[in-house]
Amino acid sequence: MACMSCKYGEMQESVTTYFTQLNHCYIIIENVPCLKCSQCGEEFLTSSVAERLTVFWII
């Protein structure tokens, strides 16, 4: 699959660190599955991963 940002690189399975803020606290989650562009390095979460992260904040 081609990168949605640069249109040149190929998306490869990788892991990333996800940062967010909840109330007045910073939350850091390591080893989150993502797709990373081989050209520009842009990272994208799949819809299933994004949904799992969203459910985590609702609980």
Rosetta constraint file for C-alpha pairs under 8 A:
AtomPair CA 1 CA 10 HARMONIC 5.73 0.50
AtomPair CA 1 CA 11 HARMONIC 5.71 0.50
AtomPair CA 2 CA 7 HARMONIC 5.71 0.50
AtomPair CA 2 CA 8 HARMONIC 6.40 0.50
AtomPair CA 2 CA 9 HARMONIC 5.84 0.50
AtomPair CA 2 CA 10 HARMONIC 4.79 0.50
AtomPair CA 2 CA 11 HARMONIC 6.10 0.50
AtomPair CA 3 CA 7 HARMONIC 4.78 0.50
AtomPair CA 3 CA 8 HARMONIC 6.28 0.50
AtomPair CA 3 CA 9 HARMONIC 5.40 0.50
AtomPair CA 3 CA 10 HARMONIC 5.73 0.50
AtomPair CA 3 CA 11 HARMONIC 5.86 0.50
AtomPair CA 3 CA 37 HARMONIC 5.89 0.50
AtomPair CA 5 CA 42 HARMONIC 7.25 0.50
AtomPair CA 6 CA 39 HARMONIC 7.79 0.50
AtomPair CA 6 CA 40 HARMONIC 6.71 0.50
AtomPair CA 8 CA 39 HARMONIC 6.70 0.50
AtomPair CA 9 CA 37 HARMONIC 5.47 0.50
AtomPair CA 9 CA 38 HARMONIC 5.13 0.50
AtomPair CA 9 CA 39 HARMONIC 4.43 0.50
AtomPair CA 9 CA 40 HARMONIC 6.92 0.50
AtomPair CA 10 CA 37 HARMONIC 5.50 0.50
AtomPair CA 10 CA 38 HARMONIC 5.53 0.50
AtomPair CA 10 CA 39 HARMONIC 7.16 0.50
AtomPair CA 11 CA 35 HARMONIC 5.58 0.50
AtomPair CA 11 CA 36 HARMONIC 5.25 0.50
AtomPair CA 11 CA 37 HARMONIC 4.52 0.50
AtomPair CA 11 CA 38 HARMONIC 6.31 0.50
AtomPair CA 12 CA 35 HARMONIC 5.29 0.50
AtomPair CA 12 CA 36 HARMONIC 5.26 0.50
AtomPair CA 12 CA 37 HARMONIC 6.29 0.50
AtomPair CA 12 CA 38 HARMONIC 6.86 0.50
AtomPair CA 13 CA 33 HARMONIC 7.28 0.50
AtomPair CA 13 CA 34 HARMONIC 6.01 0.50
AtomPair CA 13 CA 35 HARMONIC 4.73 0.50
AtomPair CA 13 CA 36 HARMONIC 6.34 0.50
AtomPair CA 14 CA 33 HARMONIC 5.96 0.50
AtomPair CA 14 CA 34 HARMONIC 5.35 0.50
AtomPair CA 14 CA 35 HARMONIC 5.74 0.50
AtomPair CA 14 CA 36 HARMONIC 6.11 0.50
AtomPair CA 15 CA 31 HARMONIC 5.06 0.50
AtomPair CA 15 CA 32 HARMONIC 5.11 0.50
AtomPair CA 15 CA 33 HARMONIC 4.42 0.50
AtomPair CA 15 CA 34 HARMONIC 5.31 0.50
AtomPair CA 15 CA 35 HARMONIC 7.69 0.50
AtomPair CA 16 CA 30 HARMONIC 6.46 0.50
AtomPair CA 16 CA 31 HARMONIC 5.43 0.50
AtomPair CA 16 CA 32 HARMONIC 5.16 0.50
AtomPair CA 16 CA 33 HARMONIC 6.46 0.50
AtomPair CA 16 CA 34 HARMONIC 6.48 0.50
AtomPair CA 16 CA 43 HARMONIC 7.86 0.50
AtomPair CA 17 CA 28 HARMONIC 6.89 0.50
AtomPair CA 17 CA 29 HARMONIC 5.68 0.50
AtomPair CA 17 CA 30 HARMONIC 4.38 0.50
AtomPair CA 17 CA 31 HARMONIC 5.87 0.50
AtomPair CA 17 CA 32 HARMONIC 6.02 0.50
AtomPair CA 18 CA 28 HARMONIC 5.75 0.50
AtomPair CA 18 CA 29 HARMONIC 5.10 0.50
AtomPair CA 18 CA 30 HARMONIC 6.35 0.50
AtomPair CA 18 CA 32 HARMONIC 6.71 0.50
AtomPair CA 19 CA 26 HARMONIC 7.18 0.50
AtomPair CA 19 CA 27 HARMONIC 5.80 0.50
AtomPair CA 19 CA 28 HARMONIC 4.74 0.50
AtomPair CA 19 CA 29 HARMONIC 6.59 0.50
AtomPair CA 20 CA 26 HARMONIC 5.89 0.50
AtomPair CA 20 CA 27 HARMONIC 5.27 0.50
AtomPair CA 20 CA 28 HARMONIC 6.70 0.50
AtomPair CA 21 CA 25 HARMONIC 5.60 0.50
AtomPair CA 21 CA 26 HARMONIC 4.44 0.50
AtomPair CA 21 CA 27 HARMONIC 5.77 0.50
AtomPair CA 22 CA 26 HARMONIC 6.31 0.50
AtomPair CA 22 CA 27 HARMONIC 6.94 0.50
AtomPair CA 32 CA 49 HARMONIC 7.88 0.50
AtomPair CA 33 CA 45 HARMONIC 7.11 0.50
AtomPair CA 33 CA 49 HARMONIC 7.13 0.50
AtomPair CA 34 CA 43 HARMONIC 6.40 0.50
AtomPair CA 34 CA 44 HARMONIC 5.63 0.50
AtomPair CA 34 CA 45 HARMONIC 4.77 0.50
AtomPair CA 34 CA 46 HARMONIC 6.53 0.50
AtomPair CA 34 CA 49 HARMONIC 7.95 0.50
AtomPair CA 35 CA 43 HARMONIC 5.64 0.50
AtomPair CA 35 CA 44 HARMONIC 5.19 0.50
AtomPair CA 35 CA 45 HARMONIC 6.36 0.50
AtomPair CA 35 CA 46 HARMONIC 7.42 0.50
AtomPair CA 36 CA 41 HARMONIC 5.78 0.50
AtomPair CA 36 CA 42 HARMONIC 5.69 0.50
AtomPair CA 36 CA 43 HARMONIC 4.44 0.50
AtomPair CA 36 CA 44 HARMONIC 6.46 0.50
AtomPair CA 37 CA 41 HARMONIC 4.71 0.50
AtomPair CA 37 CA 42 HARMONIC 5.37 0.50
AtomPair CA 37 CA 43 HARMONIC 6.54 0.50
AtomPair CA 45 CA 49 HARMONIC 6.11 0.50
AtomPair CA 45 CA 50 HARMONIC 6.01 0.50
AtomPair CA 46 CA 50 HARMONIC 6.20 0.50
AtomPair CA 47 CA 51 HARMONIC 5.98 0.50
AtomPair CA 48 CA 52 HARMONIC 6.24 0.50
AtomPair CA 49 CA 53 HARMONIC 6.29 0.50
AtomPair CA 50 CA 54 HARMONIC 6.20 0.50
AtomPair CA 51 CA 55 HARMONIC 6.17 0.50
AtomPair CA 52 CA 56 HARMONIC 6.25 0.50
AtomPair CA 53 CA 57 HARMONIC 6.69 0.50
AtomPair CA 54 CA 58 HARMONIC 6.52 0.50
AtomPair CA 55 CA 59 HARMONIC 6.43 0.50
